Amino acid sequence: MAPKITITPATGTWVVRAGGAVLGESKNALELSEGEYPAVIYFPRGDIATAFLDDSTHKSHCPHKGDASYYSIVTKSKTIENAVWSYEAPKEAVAKIKGYLAFYTSEDVAVERV
């Protein structure tokens, strides 16, 4: 059975930081909840400084969302490989996330509500 996926507006202002820099801030982020997984914040592409992102050859497939494209974050001190993903042609049930970017959080990348 497929996990239940819900997409709702993420309340408040959200920021993503990497390598000591703010990559983006948004009041228009979306929160995607999928089954038992932690919720993921998706940022509108226009709210992210995409100059810090490099295309990656890495791809993945989710049977519920579709094919994901990945990007690496380039900071002054290092490149954080495959830290960002996007569904450029998501399945109809999750079409709201088209054109949005999500970030893997780590010691190098933070996604926070401010």
C-alpha positions as CSV (number, residue, x, y, z in Angstrom):
1,M,0.0,0.0,0.0
2,A,1.3,3.5,-0.9
3,P,2.1,5.8,2.0
4,K,-0.2,8.8,2.3
5,I,1.4,11.9,0.9
6,T,0.2,15.4,1.9
7,I,1.5,18.7,0.7
8,T,0.6,21.8,2.6
9,P,1.9,25.4,2.8
10,A,4.8,25.5,5.3
11,T,3.8,28.1,7.9
12,G,6.1,31.0,8.6
13,T,9.4,31.9,6.9
14,W,11.9,29.1,6.1
15,V,15.6,29.5,5.4
16,V,18.3,27.1,4.1
17,R,22.0,27.6,5.0
18,A,25.1,25.9,3.7
19,G,28.8,26.6,4.2
20,G,28.0,29.7,6.3
21,A,25.9,31.3,3.6
22,V,22.1,31.7,3.3
23,L,21.1,29.9,0.1
24,G,17.5,31.0,0.3
25,E,14.6,32.2,2.3
26,S,10.9,31.7,1.6
27,K,7.4,32.5,2.9
28,N,6.1,30.2,0.1
29,A,7.7,26.9,1.0
30,L,5.7,23.7,1.0
31,E,5.7,20.9,3.5
32,L,5.5,17.3,2.2
33,S,4.6,14.6,4.6
34,E,4.9,11.0,3.4
35,G,3.9,8.1,5.7
36,E,6.2,7.7,8.7
37,Y,9.1,9.7,7.1
38,P,10.0,13.1,8.6
39,A,8.3,16.0,6.8
40,V,10.4,17.7,4.0
41,I,10.4,21.4,3.2
42,Y,10.3,22.3,-0.5
43,F,11.5,25.7,-1.5
44,P,10.3,27.5,-4.6
45,R,13.2,27.6,-7.0
46,G,13.0,31.4,-7.4
47,D,13.7,31.8,-3.6
48,I,17.0,29.9,-3.8
49,A,20.4,31.3,-4.9
50,T,20.8,28.7,-7.6
51,A,24.3,30.0,-8.5
52,F,25.5,27.9,-5.6
53,L,24.0,24.7,-7.1
54,D,25.7,22.5,-9.7
55,D,23.8,19.9,-11.7
56,S,24.6,16.3,-10.6
57,T,24.4,13.2,-12.7
58,H,22.7,11.4,-9.7
59,K,19.1,10.5,-10.2
60,S,16.6,8.5,-8.2
61,H,13.1,7.2,-8.6
62,C,10.2,7.2,-6.1
63,P,7.2,5.1,-7.1
64,H,4.9,7.8,-5.6
65,K,6.6,11.0,-6.7
66,G,8.5,10.2,-9.8
67,D,12.1,10.8,-11.0
68,A,14.3,13.1,-9.0
69,S,17.1,15.2,-10.3
70,Y,19.9,16.2,-8.0
71,Y,22.3,19.2,-7.4
72,S,25.4,19.7,-5.4
73,I,26.0,22.8,-3.3
74,V,29.2,24.6,-4.0
75,T,30.5,26.6,-1.0
76,K,33.8,28.5,-0.5
77,S,35.3,25.5,1.3
78,K,33.8,22.4,-0.3
79,T,31.2,20.9,-2.5
80,I,28.3,19.1,-0.8
81,E,27.4,16.3,-3.2
82,N,23.8,15.5,-4.1
83,A,22.5,17.7,-1.3
84,V,19.5,19.0,-3.2
85,W,16.8,17.3,-5.2
86,S,13.8,18.3,-7.4
87,Y,11.0,16.5,-9.2
88,E,10.9,18.3,-12.5
89,A,8.0,16.1,-13.8
90,P,6.3,14.8,-10.6
91,K,3.4,12.4,-10.7
92,E,0.0,14.1,-10.8
93,A,-0.7,13.4,-7.1
94,V,2.2,15.6,-6.1
95,A,2.3,18.1,-8.9
96,K,2.4,20.9,-6.4
97,I,6.2,20.3,-5.9
98,K,7.1,20.8,-9.5
99,G,9.7,23.6,-9.7
100,Y,10.6,23.3,-6.0
101,L,13.9,22.3,-4.4
102,A,14.4,20.2,-1.2
103,F,17.6,19.8,0.8
104,Y,19.1,17.0,2.7
105,T,20.0,18.4,6.2
106,S,23.3,17.6,7.7
107,E,26.1,19.2,9.6
108,D,26.7,21.2,6.4
109,V,23.2,22.1,5.5
110,A,20.4,23.5,7.7
111,V,16.7,24.0,6.9
112,E,15.0,26.0,9.6
113,R,11.9,28.1,10.3
114,V,12.9,31.6,11.4
